[in-house]
Amino acid sequence: MSHPAPGPPQPSAPPLQRSRTRMDIVKEFIRRETAVFFGVEESHEGGTEGALLDRRKRLAMRKYGQLKEEYATPAPRPHPRHRTTSAYATQQPPGVLPAGRDTTDDGQLATPRWAEPPGRRKESVARMTFSGLAYVVATLSRRRPRPGARSRQRSRSFAPSAVPPPSSTEEHSSSSLVDEVFFEKTVSAPNSSSVNVAPGPSTADYVEGSGGTAEPSGEGGFATSRDQPDHPHHVREHYTTRERAPSWRRTPDRFESVTESGPEVGCSRIWSRVLDRVFDNSDRRQYGMGIMGRMFGRSMKRSVANKPAVREQLDDMEDHRPFFTYWVTTVQVLILIISLACYGMGPVGIDLYSRSGQVLVTSLSLQQVDYQEPANFWIGPRAADLIHLGAKFAPCMRKDAKIIKEIEKGREKERETACCIRNDDSGCVQSSQADCSVRGLRPTHSIFALQNTISTWKKWSAGDAGPGGRISGSVCGLDPKFCEAPASIAPYEWPDDITKWPICRKTNSFTQRFRYKDKMAEHMVCEVIGHPCCIGIHGTCRITTKEYCDFVRGYFHEEASLCSQVSCLDDVCGMIPFYAPEVPDQFYRLWTSLFLHAGILHLALTLVIQYFLMRDLEKLTGSLRIAIIYMGSGVAGNLASAIFVPYRAEVGPAGAHFGLLACLIVEVLQVWQMLKHPDYAIFKLGAITVVLFAFGFLPWVDNYAHLFGFIFGFLLSYALLPFISFGEYDHHKKIALIWVCLLSSLFLFAALVILFYVIPVYDCEVCTYFNCLPFTRDFCASQNINFKREIPVV
């Protein structure tokens, strides 16, 4: 039995692969981008690590001094497409001549400067911002045509052609070239420097040949495609449909030959010498030069930049743009300007500020009032104004037991009050019986005597119940019987507790109330003299006059009759009202306080730190990484400050700045082997850290934010900065380090949140010494208003 000859091996069928869904693509993209962000993507490690190493070297040279010789690699030569003609360039790239020269040494015509690719120079952020704003303004201010109106055709600077319009077969291609410019071409051969094309006749003088190419009708015209030899070095002119059947005429005098500075481009109104000036960037701003440098003729800020290799390297930098630094600094400056414009300046100094004056009180007499409040040596708003703007203040972020206890004590006293009515019809005020008797005192021969006929304290009792059988009250200008909105009707009757009565928005007519004047409605027809006033940053409420409230810079509530009807904590905190009444929930103050400053000097210190520290770090790491470190350190530092110093209004990015210092220290440790003098670099950063910690013992500066901001900045730096680890870098070690640092940061932040809400710290005298040292008796005084004396004027 014969077997068939074996044929060629058949290719096996490829294994079936499951098609990737959109969810798989999204997951793969997120995984890859996350790995690239943390610097653990193996396919990107080579180029990314090299670019980051170059940035680290430049940062080290600018901040910490010179590198060791084995790490100080020479600056790479720029690519010919990215060559620049800077003022300090020692050699010109091939093909580019010095300024003012258009021919080579052998007399041949050289390529003009505008024909070379322009020097790669990053635009400044300010120029990019202004360009964007100018584009937006120009777009918005552009006049739009009215609906149905015919658009006016743009006129040309030359006469229209007498040649009939193109045929229908060429209409589409010709209409797409209406706004194109006919460019005269310069054909260069490899063995010749250039070919000067003599001016030929106008386009209208061409006639269409049988072969579809245009032929000149006179001498001196262009050579056609069939006159050119079929050689690869010759350029064949392909004329467009527009050139074969033009709809406009160009006179021969508009065709110009090569000028002394280069050929004319497109026979337009822009000459090549103008383009030379546009593309020439030899007078651009050097690295380190500013307005003051130009004014005083300074060349470079740093001596290390005077070296040619370093200058060429600085010119070819590929650092990140510090967009986040510029953005956050601009926001901080604008917010301080707005806060000063709206709230003004507070008292300036380092001690308590005393204020004294005579104001009208509820007894309709002048009273001498003296009070003190802490001054602001940063030259800025008062503490109460900063809280209203969004400063870190724990009572606005959680329910404070001490403040709630004070509010309950005030309501207990208010339940025992009643309407004190003056018998001479001069008004009435809500007060206790003792205060009503004091208001009946009048000076008689310099001796105070009690005159019971001056005022009457109207208090309902069980034997003389008020309207509806209530024994709570009376209240000046408020009664459930005479209120229409909200009305006291079942099932929404007002309780027999004046501290739970709402504000009456609408009362009965005066005639209806006048009938009860001789019976039970005296408290409704009298003129109310005093209303609730919220004073200080702890929400203290008093029934007083508007003159008194304005003098102590309080919040006056003319619509209310009792302190229980207003929430002074809402007035103190401001911003977005609480979701639930009397339950503070402004946790976002940990973030908003980063953009606030206590004054002009405080902002100046922030600008210096962010310019010299944060800007260079963002050039190294990028905007996203530095934004996470900045915000994370600042929020964590503010949270720690709210725990240990809850009753001080603190503002500013102190924790964020110490997070940046921690990031710089991590960078020094990373390039320790490259630096010639690493001990000097770490000593300089340590000195800056110690000095800023010393500032934390002064009022308005927060050391708890400094400490915890430094800790979080250290952890986030090791987690976010790519190619950084303890000891020699290893891919798997870096992944483990990222997980450890991120989880440590999350656990520490969760512990701070639990300590803030679950186990709050209210009174910790030892904790205050770490935040402020009392150099004088009142140096670390409370930011609340402290009344010294209130005596009537005789």
VODO-854402 format. One line per 5 residues: their letters; for each residue x negated, y negated, z negated of C-alpha. Coordinates in steps of 0.05 Angstrom, whole numbers. Each point is the difference from the previous one (the first is absolute). Example, Ala and Ser with C-alpha at 12.3 -4.5 7.8 and 13.67 -1.06 7.14 Angstrom:
REM residues 2
as = -246/90/-156 | -27/-69/13
This chain:
REM residues 794
mshpa = 0/0/0 | -30/-65/22 | 2/-61/-43 | 6/-69/28 | -62/-41/-1
pgppq = -2/-47/-58 | 14/-72/22 | -26/-63/-30 | 20/-10/-73 | 65/-38/-7
psapp = -3/-62/-44 | 37/9/-64 | 59/-46/-12 | -16/-59/-45 | 29/5/-70
lqrsr = 65/-36/-10 | -7/-64/-40 | 56/-33/-37 | 14/-70/26 | -16/-54/-49
trmdi = 60/-37/-27 | 3/-74/-14 | -6/13/-74 | -64/40/11 | -29/-58/41
vkefi = 17/-50/-55 | -30/44/-54 | -63/10/40 | -6/-75/12 | 10/-16/-73
rreta = -51/52/-21 | -52/-24/50 | 8/-74/-16 | -2/13/-75 | -64/40/8
vffgv = -30/-56/42 | 21/-52/-52 | -34/37/-57 | -60/17/43 | 7/76/-2
eeshe = 17/12/73 | -56/45/26 | 9/-20/73 | -11/-74/-17 | -55/6/-52
ggteg = -58/-12/47 | 20/-67/31 | 40/-26/-59 | -55/15/-50 | -52/-33/44
alldr = 41/-64/9 | 15/-3/-75 | -74/10/-16 | -18/-59/44 | 51/-43/-36
rkrla = -27/22/-67 | -70/-19/20 | 23/-69/23 | 39/-10/-65 | -60/21/-41
mrkyg = -46/-48/37 | 48/-57/-10 | 16/14/-74 | -57/39/-31 | -63/-16/38
qlkee = -44/40/47 | 3/74/15 | -56/49/-2 | -41/8/63 | 25/70/16
yatpa = 72/-25/-2 | -11/-68/34 | 11/26/71 | -11/-49/57 | 61/-34/27
prphp = 29/37/61 | -3/-36/67 | 69/-23/21 | 33/31/61 | -11/-42/63
rhrtt = 75/-12/4 | -2/-31/-69 | -63/-43/6 | 6/-70/-25 | -38/-63/15
sayat = -8/-25/-71 | -45/-57/-18 | -49/43/-38 | -6/56/53 | -73/10/18
qqppg = 11/39/65 | 51/-7/54 | 36/62/24 | -14/23/71 | 38/-39/52
vlpag = 17/-58/-45 | -39/-63/9 | -12/-56/-48 | 49/-57/-3 | -3/-47/60
rdttd = -33/51/48 | 38/33/57 | -58/30/40 | -53/51/-16 | -75/-10/3
dgqla = -4/24/73 | 52/-51/22 | 58/48/7 | 68/-18/-24 | 13/30/-68
tprwa = 65/24/-29 | 32/-60/-35 | 12/3/-75 | 75/2/7 | -6/63/41
eppgr = -32/37/-59 | 45/29/-53 | 8/-50/-56 | -37/9/-66 | 40/41/-49
rkesv = 16/-46/-57 | 56/11/-50 | 47/-58/-8 | 8/-28/-69 | 63/16/-39
armtf = 18/-74/-2 | -5/-7/76 | 42/63/9 | 52/-27/-48 | 4/-67/34
sglay = 4/32/68 | 57/44/-23 | 37/-59/-30 | -10/-41/63 | 28/57/42
vvatl = 61/6/-45 | 12/-75/2 | -8/-2/76 | 47/58/9 | 54/-29/-45
srrrp = -6/-70/30 | 3/25/72 | 60/-29/35 | 47/54/22 | 42/-9/63
rpgar = 74/-10/-10 | 45/58/18 | 20/-3/73 | -50/-55/17 | -45/10/60
srqrs = -74/6/-16 | -43/-53/33 | -53/29/47 | -70/-19/-18 | -34/-44/51
rsfap = -69/13/28 | -56/-48/12 | -2/15/74 | 50/-4/57 | 43/60/15
savpp = -18/42/61 | 36/-4/66 | -8/75/9 | 67/35/-6 | 12/42/-62
psste = -22/73/-1 | 42/54/29 | 47/42/-41 | -49/58/-3 | -51/-45/-33
ehsss = 48/-40/-43 | -9/42/-62 | -76/-1/1 | -3/-74/17 | 48/-20/-55
slvde = -43/35/-51 | -59/-44/19 | 34/-67/-2 | -42/-25/-58 | -66/32/19
vffek = -60/-41/22 | -39/15/63 | -71/14/-25 | -58/-9/47 | -46/60/-8
tvsap = -76/-1/-1 | -27/65/30 | -68/20/-26 | -44/52/33 | -50/41/-41
nsssv = -61/-27/37 | 20/-73/-2 | 13/-46/-58 | 65/-28/26 | 39/-16/63
nvapg = 27/-69/10 | 66/2/34 | 11/-60/45 | 66/-35/-4 | 49/28/50
pstad = 66/-21/26 | 63/-1/-41 | 41/61/-11 | 54/-26/46 | -49/2/58
yvegs = -4/76/-3 | 42/42/47 | 21/71/-15 | -37/50/44 | 21/67/22
ggtae = -40/35/-52 | 32/-37/-57 | -64/-41/-15 | -2/-75/5 | -47/-31/52
psgeg = -22/-72/1 | 21/-42/59 | -62/-44/-2 | -74/5/-13 | -30/3/-68
gfats = 55/44/-27 | -4/62/-44 | -24/66/28 | 55/51/6 | -1/70/-25
rdqpd = -16/30/67 | -59/-47/9 | -32/27/-63 | -42/63/6 | 25/60/-37
hphhv = -53/-3/-55 | 12/13/-74 | -38/-63/-20 | 45/-45/41 | 64/-24/-29
rehyt = 60/6/45 | 49/-58/-6 | 71/25/-8 | 48/-57/10 | 66/3/-34
trera = 67/-8/33 | 0/-70/-26 | -62/-15/41 | 28/30/62 | 66/-37/-4
pswrr = -10/-57/-48 | 55/-47/-21 | -45/-58/-16 | -58/-36/33 | -69/-14/-27
tpdrf = -42/-50/38 | -72/17/19 | -30/-55/-43 | 24/37/-62 | -47/59/15
esvte = -65/-20/-33 | -66/35/4 | -45/20/-58 | -17/-61/-40 | -65/-13/-35
sgpev = 26/31/-64 | 36/60/30 | 56/18/47 | 68/-31/-6 | 53/46/-29
gcsri = 64/6/39 | -8/-68/32 | 36/-29/-60 | -15/-62/-40 | -45/36/-50
wsrvl = -73/-7/19 | -53/49/-21 | -38/-51/-40 | 62/-8/-43 | 2/75/-11
drvfd = -74/-2/-19 | 16/-46/-57 | 60/42/-22 | -39/66/-3 | -62/-32/-30
nsdrr = 1/15/-75 | -71/-21/-15 | 24/-55/-47 | 46/44/-40 | 0/1/-76
qygmg = -56/43/-29 | 10/48/-56 | 2/-36/-66 | 11/-69/31 | 58/-42/-23
imgrm = 21/-73/2 | -50/-20/-53 | -55/39/35 | 11/-38/64 | 3/-66/-37
fgrsm = -67/11/-35 | -34/36/58 | -5/66/-35 | -18/61/42 | 18/61/-41
krsva = 26/13/-70 | -44/60/-15 | -73/10/13 | 11/72/20 | 41/-25/60
nkpav = -60/-36/28 | -31/65/23 | 14/12/74 | 21/72/-9 | 49/-17/-55
reqld = 28/-59/39 | 12/44/60 | 33/52/-44 | 45/-53/-32 | 19/-23/69
dmedh = 23/70/19 | 37/18/-64 | 61/46/1 | 26/-16/-69 | 73/-1/-18
rpfft = 36/-67/-1 | 18/-24/-71 | 73/-12/16 | 26/20/-68 | -49/-46/-36
ywvtt = 22/-59/41 | 74/18/-8 | 0/9/-75 | -42/-63/-10 | 46/-42/43
vqvli = 61/25/-38 | -32/-15/-67 | -18/-71/21 | 69/-14/27 | 35/27/-62
liisl = -41/-45/-46 | 15/-60/43 | 74/15/-1 | 1/13/-75 | -35/-66/-15
acygm = 47/-37/46 | 62/31/-33 | -20/3/-73 | -57/-50/-6 | -59/1/-46
gpvgi = 2/22/-72 | -42/-30/-56 | -74/8/14 | -49/20/-55 | -25/58/-42
dlysr = 41/-13/-63 | 72/-10/-19 | 36/-58/32 | 45/-40/-47 | 61/-39/23
sgqvl = 43/-46/-42 | 61/-42/14 | 69/-24/-23 | 59/35/33 | 75/-2/-9
vtsls = 27/60/-38 | 69/28/-14 | 10/-47/-59 | -1/-57/50 | -62/-28/-32
lqqvd = -73/-4/20 | -46/53/-27 | -76/3/-1 | -22/66/32 | -72/25/0
yqepa = -20/64/35 | -64/33/26 | -16/45/59 | -66/28/26 | -36/-41/52
nfwig = -25/28/66 | -74/-10/13 | 7/29/70 | 37/-64/22 | 66/31/20
praad = 73/13/-20 | 26/16/-70 | 7/71/-25 | 77/-2/5 | -6/-22/73
lihlg = -48/56/16 | 49/50/-29 | 55/-29/43 | -45/8/61 | -15/74/-13
akfap = -56/6/-51 | -13/64/-39 | 45/-4/-62 | 22/64/-34 | 68/-26/-27
cmrkd = 22/-11/72 | -20/71/20 | 31/43/-55 | 46/-5/-60 | -40/-30/-56
akiik = 19/22/-70 | -24/-64/-33 | 38/-46/47 | 63/42/-4 | -4/-3/-76
eiekg = -5/-76/2 | 59/-4/46 | 43/43/-46 | -19/-43/-60 | 21/-62/38
reker = 67/32/17 | 12/19/-72 | -9/-73/-20 | 44/-22/57 | 59/42/-24
etacc = 1/-43/-63 | 4/-66/38 | 60/-42/15 | 17/-66/34 | -24/-61/-39
irndd = 48/-56/20 | -16/-73/-16 | 58/-36/-30 | -14/-65/38 | 13/36/67
sgcvq = -73/-7/21 | -7/73/19 | -10/71/-26 | -54/52/-2 | -5/74/-17
ssqad = -38/9/-65 | -2/34/-67 | 33/-31/-61 | -66/-23/-28 | -20/-34/64
csvrg = 69/-33/5 | -10/-29/-70 | -69/-26/20 | 31/-34/60 | 46/-37/-48
lrpth = -59/-34/-34 | -7/-73/14 | -53/-48/-27 | 27/-47/-53 | -53/-47/-31
sifal = -55/50/19 | 37/54/-39 | 34/58/35 | 70/13/-28 | 49/54/20
qntis = 63/-28/32 | 50/56/9 | 47/-44/39 | -48/-6/59 | 5/71/29
twkkw = 44/62/-8 | -25/71/6 | 58/39/30 | -8/73/-17 | 56/51/7
sagda = 11/49/-56 | 47/57/-17 | 49/-47/-34 | -2/-50/57 | -9/43/62
gpggr = -12/-31/66 | 36/14/66 | 17/73/8 | -16/14/-73 | -75/-7/10
isgsv = -46/-19/-57 | -62/-10/42 | -10/-72/19 | 17/-53/15 | -45/-19/59
cgldp = -5/-71/26 | 31/-4/69 | 16/75/4 | 62/39/-19 | 32/62/30
kfcea = 70/-31/-6 | -18/-58/46 | -44/35/51 | 29/20/67 | -62/30/33
pasia = -17/49/-26 | 67/7/-36 | 6/38/-65 | 54/49/20 | 7/75/-11
pyewp = -39/42/13 | -54/-54/4 | 13/-37/-64 | -57/-38/-32 | -26/36/-62
dditk = 0/-31/-69 | -74/-15/6 | -23/-66/29 | -67/29/20 | 37/42/51
wpicr = 42/-55/30 | -12/-17/73 | -9/-69/29 | 67/-32/17 | 1/-23/72
ktnsf = 69/-32/0 | 42/-27/-58 | 72/-24/-6 | 20/-72/15 | -15/-55/-50
tqrfr = 75/-12/-15 | 9/72/-19 | -59/-2/-47 | 21/-68/-29 | 62/31/-30
ykdkm = -43/40/-46 | -43/-58/-23 | 33/-6/-67 | 2/75/-11 | -53/49/23
aehmv = -33/-32/62 | -45/-54/-28 | -61/39/23 | 27/-1/71 | 12/-75/8
cevig = -64/-25/-31 | -61/-18/42 | -53/54/-6 | -67/-32/-16 | -46/61/-1
hpcci = -11/58/48 | -48/59/1 | -73/-16/16 | -53/54/13 | -68/-22/-27
gihgt = -69/32/7 | -23/65/31 | 33/45/-51 | 71/-21/17 | 17/-41/-62
critt = 70/-30/5 | 28/-62/-35 | 65/-40/3 | -26/-69/15 | 6/-60/46
keycd = -26/-5/70 | -49/-54/-20 | -31/45/-52 | -3/59/49 | -34/-41/53
fvrgy = -52/-27/-49 | -22/71/-20 | 3/23/73 | 56/50/-12 | 57/27/43
fheea = 66/-34/-15 | 67/37/11 | 55/-51/2 | 52/50/23 | -8/43/-63
slcsq = 22/-11/-72 | -38/54/-37 | -71/28/4 | 29/70/7 | 30/-21/66
vscld = -68/-12/33 | -61/43/11 | -61/-41/-17 | -45/56/23 | 28/-8/70
dvcgm = -18/-74/-3 | -70/16/-25 | -14/54/52 | 34/-29/61 | -13/33/67
ipfya = 50/56/17 | 55/8/-53 | 1/64/-41 | 39/57/30 | 34/13/-67
pevpd = 12/-59/-47 | -48/-4/-58 | -43/56/28 | -64/-29/29 | -25/39/60
qfyrl = -49/-46/37 | -55/53/7 | -22/-33/64 | -35/-54/-41 | -61/46/-1
wtslf = -6/-15/75 | 24/-72/5 | -48/-24/-54 | -59/18/45 | 18/-59/45
lhagi = 10/-51/-56 | -54/-43/-33 | 0/-39/-64 | -30/-61/33 | -47/-31/50
lhlal = -64/24/-35 | 29/70/-5 | 13/0/75 | -70/-26/15 | -30/58/-39
tlviq = 43/49/39 | -21/-30/67 | -74/6/-18 | 7/73/-21 | 42/21/60
yflmr = -46/-36/50 | -65/29/-26 | 24/69/-21 | 65/19/33 | -14/-26/70
dlekl = -64/41/8 | 32/62/-29 | 58/-5/49 | -50/-7/58 | -29/66/-23
tgslr = 61/41/-18 | 57/-30/39 | 64/-37/-20 | 42/59/-22 | -51/30/-48
iaiiy = -17/-66/-32 | 74/-18/-6 | 14/65/-38 | -59/-11/-46 | 19/-73/-12
mgsgv = 74/11/-13 | -9/65/-39 | -52/-29/-47 | 40/-64/-9 | 66/34/-16
agnla = -32/50/-48 | -37/-56/-36 | 63/-41/-8 | 37/60/-27 | -53/12/-53
saifv = 2/-73/-18 | 76/2/-8 | -8/59/-48 | -52/-30/-47 | 16/-75/6
pyrae = 75/-1/15 | 17/-71/-22 | -51/-39/42 | 15/-23/70 | -60/22/42
vgpag = -11/-14/74 | -54/10/52 | -35/59/34 | -49/13/-57 | 9/75/3
ahfgl = -6/1/75 | -66/-39/-3 | -30/50/-49 | 23/56/47 | -41/-34/54
lacli = -60/-3/-47 | 7/74/-13 | 3/13/75 | -64/-40/10 | -35/40/-55
vevlq = 22/64/34 | -31/-26/65 | -66/-17/-36 | -2/71/-28 | 12/27/70
vwqml = -58/-40/33 | -45/6/-61 | -52/40/39 | -2/-51/56 | -13/-63/-40
khpdy = -69/-24/-17 | 23/-30/-66 | 65/36/-21 | -10/-20/-72 | 6/-73/20
aifkl = 65/14/36 | 32/37/-58 | -24/-53/-48 | 32/-55/40 | 67/36/3
gaitv = -5/16/-74 | -13/-73/-17 | 61/-22/40 | 43/52/-35 | -24/-21/-70
vlfaf = 11/-74/15 | 71/12/24 | 13/44/-62 | -23/-58/-43 | 51/-45/35
gflpw = 52/50/-22 | -7/-22/-73 | 30/-68/19 | 75/-14/5 | 33/10/68
vdnya = -52/54/18 | 17/72/-12 | -53/50/-22 | 47/59/1 | 13/-12/74
hlfgf = -76/-4/9 | -13/66/-34 | 55/42/32 | -9/-33/67 | -73/20/-1
ifgfl = 18/72/-18 | 52/6/55 | -46/-34/50 | -55/50/-15 | 47/60/10
lsyal = 32/-28/63 | -67/-17/30 | -25/72/-5 | 66/25/27 | 9/-48/59
lpfis = -70/-19/23 | -22/52/52 | -66/39/-4 | -10/-16/-74 | -11/53/-53
fgeyd = -42/16/-61 | -68/23/24 | -9/28/70 | 60/-7/45 | 39/63/15
hhkki = 65/7/37 | 35/45/-50 | -28/-37/-59 | 29/-65/28 | 70/31/7
aliwv = -4/23/-73 | -23/-68/-22 | 58/-34/36 | 50/45/-35 | -32/-10/-69
cllss = -2/-76/6 | 70/-8/28 | 31/47/-51 | -38/-35/-56 | 26/-67/23
lflfa = 71/25/3 | -3/33/-68 | -31/-62/-32 | 53/-45/32 | 56/47/-23
alvil = -29/-2/-71 | 1/-76/1 | 73/0/24 | 20/48/-56 | -37/-42/-51
fyvip = 34/-63/25 | 72/27/-1 | 2/59/-47 | -51/-18/-54 | -3/-76/4
vydce = -51/-40/-39 | 29/-63/-30 | -47/-22/-56 | -74/16/9 | -43/-54/-32
vctyf = -64/37/15 | 19/4/74 | 5/-76/5 | -74/-9/-20 | -23/37/62
nclpf = 41/-48/43 | -13/-66/-36 | -50/-19/-54 | 26/-54/-48 | -59/-49/3
trdfc = 46/-52/-33 | 63/7/-42 | 48/-13/58 | -44/24/57 | 40/65/10
asqni = 67/-29/-22 | 65/26/27 | 25/-29/65 | 68/-12/-30 | 23/-70/-23
nfkre = -16/-11/-73 | 44/-53/-35 | -36/-39/-54 | 54/-45/-27 | 69/-25/15
ipvv = 23/-57/-45 | 55/-51/11 | -21/-72/14 | 24/-48/-54
